[in-house]
């Protein structure tokens, strides 16, 4: 999976409103990609722990419970970030509507 490209920005750059909106949408997309990687990693973590649990002769359920709680906490943080990104996207949509109305 590749990341979107962001233009080279130095302190002296001037951008118009439309380009600023494009950059905002790009930042949202990049954050969404990052969150998808976190979700995938958490799924792989659970799969690895379950596989080890199945293979172990003296398996301890405590480890499964610990990992489950850890993943649940991480996903809770991902959901919080997702909500913030949704608010950010709503704000950008308002900017786009304002741009269309000009």
C-alpha positions as CSV (number, residue, x, y, z in Angstrom):
1,X,0.0,0.0,0.0
2,X,1.5,3.3,-1.0
3,X,1.1,6.7,0.7
4,X,-0.2,9.8,-1.1
5,X,2.4,12.3,-2.1
6,X,2.6,15.7,-0.5
7,X,4.1,18.6,-2.4
8,X,7.4,20.0,-1.2
9,X,6.6,22.9,1.1
10,X,9.1,25.4,2.3
11,X,8.4,28.4,4.6
12,X,8.1,30.8,1.6
13,X,5.4,28.9,-0.3
14,X,2.1,30.6,-1.1
15,X,-0.9,28.4,-1.8
16,X,-4.4,29.2,-2.7
17,X,-7.5,28.1,-0.9
18,X,-8.1,25.1,-3.2
19,X,-4.5,23.8,-2.7
20,X,-4.9,24.2,1.1
21,X,-8.1,22.1,0.9
22,X,-6.2,19.5,-1.1
23,X,-3.5,19.4,1.5
24,X,-6.1,19.0,4.3
25,X,-7.7,16.1,2.5
26,X,-4.3,14.5,1.9
27,X,-3.5,14.8,5.6
28,X,-6.8,13.1,6.5
29,X,-6.1,10.4,4.0
30,X,-2.6,9.8,5.4
31,X,-3.9,9.6,9.0
32,X,-6.6,7.1,7.8
33,X,-3.9,5.0,6.3
34,X,-2.0,5.1,9.5
35,X,-5.0,4.0,11.5
36,X,-5.6,1.1,9.0
37,X,-2.1,-0.1,9.6
38,X,-2.6,0.0,13.4
39,X,-5.8,-2.0,13.1
40,X,-4.1,-4.6,10.9
41,X,-1.2,-4.9,13.4
42,X,-3.6,-5.4,16.2
43,X,-5.4,-8.2,14.3
44,X,-2.0,-9.8,13.6
45,X,-1.1,-9.6,17.3
46,X,-4.3,-11.4,18.2
47,X,-3.7,-14.1,15.6
48,X,-0.2,-14.7,16.8
49,X,-1.2,-15.0,20.4
50,X,-4.1,-17.4,19.6
51,X,-1.8,-19.6,17.5
52,X,0.8,-19.7,20.3
53,X,-2.0,-20.5,22.8
54,X,-3.2,-23.4,20.5
55,X,0.3,-24.8,20.2
56,X,1.2,-24.6,23.9
57,X,0.9,-27.7,26.0
58,X,0.6,-25.6,29.2
59,X,-1.3,-22.6,27.8
60,X,-2.1,-19.8,30.2
61,X,-5.4,-17.9,29.5
62,X,-4.0,-14.9,31.4
63,X,-1.8,-14.0,28.4
64,X,-4.9,-14.1,26.1
65,X,-6.8,-11.9,28.4
66,X,-4.0,-9.4,28.7
67,X,-3.5,-9.1,25.0
68,X,-7.2,-8.8,24.4
69,X,-7.4,-5.9,26.9
70,X,-4.4,-4.3,25.3
71,X,-5.9,-4.6,21.8
72,X,-9.2,-3.3,23.0
73,X,-7.5,-0.2,24.5
74,X,-5.6,0.4,21.3
75,X,-8.8,0.1,19.2
76,X,-10.5,2.5,21.6
77,X,-7.8,5.1,20.8
78,X,-8.1,4.4,17.1
79,X,-11.9,5.0,17.3
80,X,-11.3,8.3,19.2
81,X,-8.8,9.4,16.5
82,X,-11.4,8.3,13.8
83,X,-14.0,10.5,15.4
84,X,-11.6,13.5,15.3
85,X,-10.8,12.8,11.7
86,X,-14.5,12.8,10.9
87,X,-14.9,16.2,12.5
88,X,-11.9,17.4,10.5
89,X,-13.4,16.1,7.3
90,X,-16.7,17.8,8.1
91,X,-14.8,21.1,8.5
92,X,-13.1,20.6,5.1
93,X,-16.4,19.8,3.5
94,X,-17.7,23.2,4.7
95,X,-14.6,24.8,3.2
96,X,-15.3,23.1,-0.1
97,X,-18.9,24.2,0.0
98,X,-17.7,27.8,0.6
99,X,-15.3,27.4,-2.3
100,X,-18.1,26.2,-4.6
101,X,-20.3,29.2,-3.5
102,X,-17.7,31.8,-4.6
